[in-house]
């Protein structure tokens, strides 16, 4: 049963337990049976707020200086006899949808850890991952970010997985982690750009490192020309669902969920994304090498950085390659690294 479906039952039990008196403690329902640190969904009797809690030995819980600080959340450490309820509680009811998504993600991480210490570390580590997300993406992805994510997932599912298999392909998807390029594979990199306007196409390069091939065996730029349609095309949630089905049962499935979270995608926001779809009208590939129109770090004067600039793809035509050239490069062994 999904954790989301447990909340109404727990809230009803809390209402009955609190009738006519001030109650303290929690109404709990175990959701992941485990000999080490049973995991519970809970509702606090006093506040009525939802929580996700491990039952642990107090000596296993790290000091507070190791606890992440997440907006809208509170870490719980509540004595229960000789044990401790340790976990996370939401602070405001208006964040209930977000908290359900967080609870499902944390429960997945915790259930994979084999021992008590590992489960506590998984919970705290998961919260640390959510920390940045909750601070910046609580309202969902911007239209530009949705388009960019759709293009990356389209490339992942249509090009990379068929060529390299699930595990290698998802591991190569590094854009959500903050890497300079979207995909790093075989010593090389691929940067994905997408536009939904008419030609001539202009893309935004977000830093002086994005098209810098120093330290890479090869670097490609792929551009998708997209048609954006209301009520047509393929919406972002459909693309996500297709990749989940493609990766189901593989070792890459869990890493894919981590990357989605790092990219700012949550299922709770899916209704915001369902009305707009995209169609890939075409794509262009370019080999980024010496002479390619770009600004790179070594060309900047001292004190200049964090550059963002527009690149007209018409100026890149001398460096165009076929899609087959890119596919062969993806499959081939790494080349010696160059420093151009």
Residue pairs with C-beta under 8 A, 6 or more apart in sequence:
1 31
2 104
3 31
3 41
3 52
3 100
3 103
3 104
3 107
4 100
4 104
6 29
6 31
6 41
7 41
7 43
7 50
7 96
7 100
9 29
10 27
10 28
10 29
10 41
10 42
10 43
10 50
11 43
11 48
13 27
13 43
14 27
14 43
14 44
14 45
14 48
17 23
17 27
17 45
18 45
22 46
23 45
23 46
24 45
24 46
25 44
25 45
25 78
26 40
26 42
26 43
26 44
26 45
26 51
26 53
26 78
26 85
27 42
27 43
27 45
28 40
28 41
28 42
28 53
29 40
29 41
29 42
30 38
30 39
30 40
31 39
31 40
31 41
31 107
32 38
32 39
32 107
32 110
32 111
34 111
34 119
36 114
36 115
36 116
36 119
37 54
37 55
37 56
37 110
37 116
37 119
37 120
38 54
38 55
39 52
39 53
39 54
39 107
39 110
39 111
39 119
40 52
40 53
40 54
40 55
40 85
40 87
41 50
41 51
41 52
41 53
41 103
42 50
42 51
42 52
42 53
42 85
42 87
43 49
43 50
43 51
44 51
44 89
48 93
49 89
49 90
49 91
49 93
50 89
50 90
50 96
50 99
50 103
51 76
51 87
51 88
51 89
51 90
52 87
52 88
52 102
52 103
52 106
52 107
52 123
53 76
53 78
53 85
53 86
53 87
54 85
54 86
54 87
54 110
54 119
54 120
54 123
55 80
55 83
55 84
55 85
56 83
56 84
56 86
56 116
56 119
56 120
57 83
57 84
57 116
58 79
58 83
58 84
60 116
60 117
60 120
61 77
61 84
61 86
61 120
62 120
62 124
66 124
67 75
67 124
67 127
68 75
68 124
68 127
68 128
68 131
69 131
70 88
70 127
70 130
70 131
70 134
71 131
71 134
71 135
71 138
72 90
72 91
72 92
72 95
72 98
72 134
72 138
73 88
73 89
73 90
73 91
73 99
73 102
73 127
73 134
74 88
74 89
74 90
74 91
75 86
75 87
75 88
75 89
75 127
76 85
76 86
76 87
76 88
76 89
77 84
77 85
77 86
78 84
78 85
78 86
79 85
86 120
86 123
87 123
88 102
88 106
88 123
88 127
90 96
90 98
90 99
95 138
97 268
98 134
98 138
98 266
98 268
100 268
101 266
101 267
101 268
102 130
105 126
105 130
105 257
105 261
106 122
106 123
106 126
106 127
108 254
108 257
109 122
109 123
109 125
109 126
110 119
110 122
110 123
110 126
112 122
112 254
113 119
113 121
113 122
129 258
129 261
129 262
130 261
133 261
133 262
133 264
136 264
137 264
140 264
140 266
140 269
140 272
140 273
141 149
141 264
141 265
141 269
141 273
143 276
145 264
146 236
146 273
146 276
147 194
147 196
147 226
147 228
147 278
148 192
148 194
149 236
149 263
149 264
149 265
150 194
150 226
150 234
150 236
150 239
150 278
151 192
151 193
151 194
151 224
151 226
152 173
152 175
152 182
152 183
152 192
152 263
153 236
153 239
153 240
153 243
154 224
154 239
154 280
155 182
155 183
155 190
155 192
155 222
155 224
156 169
156 170
156 173
156 183
156 243
157 239
157 242
157 243
157 246
159 326
159 327
159 330
160 169
160 172
160 173
160 183
160 185
160 330
161 169
161 246
161 247
163 169
163 327
163 330
163 331
164 172
164 185
164 330
164 331
166 246
166 247
166 250
166 251
166 252
166 253
167 250
167 251
167 252
168 185
169 185
169 252
170 247
170 252
170 255
170 256
170 259
171 252
171 255
172 183
172 184
172 185
173 182
173 183
173 256
173 259
174 181
174 182
174 183
174 184
175 181
175 182
175 183
175 192
175 263
176 259
176 260
176 262
176 263
176 264
177 259
177 262
180 189
180 207
180 209
180 210
180 212
181 189
181 190
181 191
181 210
181 219
182 189
182 190
182 191
182 192
183 189
183 190
183 191
183 192
185 330
186 217
186 329
186 330
186 332
186 333
186 334
187 216
187 217
187 218
187 334
187 335
187 337
188 216
188 217
188 218
188 219
188 220
188 329
188 334
188 335
189 213
189 216
189 218
189 219
189 220
190 219
190 220
190 221
190 222
190 326
190 330
191 210
191 211
191 219
191 220
191 221
191 222
191 288
192 222
192 224
193 203
193 204
193 221
193 222
193 223
193 224
194 223
194 224
194 225
194 226
195 201
195 202
195 203
195 223
195 224
195 225
195 226
196 226
196 227
196 228
196 278
199 225
200 312
200 313
200 314
201 223
201 225
201 312
201 313
201 314
202 310
202 311
202 312
202 313
203 223
203 310
203 311
203 313
204 308
204 309
204 310
204 311
205 211
205 294
205 295
205 307
205 308
205 309
205 310
205 311
206 308
207 306
207 307
207 308
208 295
208 296
208 297
208 299
208 300
208 305
208 307
209 296
209 297
211 219
211 221
211 288
211 292
211 294
211 295
211 296
211 311
212 294
212 296
212 297
212 298
213 219
213 288
213 289
213 338
213 340
214 296
214 297
214 298
214 339
214 340
215 337
215 339
216 337
216 338
217 334
217 335
217 336
217 337
217 338
218 287
218 289
218 329
218 335
219 287
219 288
219 289
220 285
220 286
220 287
220 288
220 321
220 326
220 329
221 285
221 286
221 288
221 316
222 283
222 284
222 285
222 286
222 326
223 283
223 284
223 285
223 286
223 313
224 280
224 282
224 283
225 280
225 281
225 282
225 283
225 284
226 278
226 279
226 280
226 281
227 233
227 278
227 279
227 281
228 276
228 277
228 278
229 276
229 277
229 278
229 279
230 275
230 276
231 275
231 277
232 277
232 279
233 276
233 277
233 278
233 279
234 277
234 278
234 279
235 273
235 274
235 275
235 276
235 277
235 278
236 265
236 270
236 273
237 267
237 270
237 273
237 274
238 277
240 260
240 265
243 256
244 253
244 256
247 253
247 256
283 323
284 313
284 320
285 320
285 321
285 322
285 323
285 325
285 326
286 292
286 313
286 316
286 319
286 320
286 321
287 319
287 321
287 325
288 294
288 319
289 319
289 340
290 340
291 318
291 319
292 316
292 319
293 311
293 315
293 316
294 311
295 307
295 309
297 305
300 307
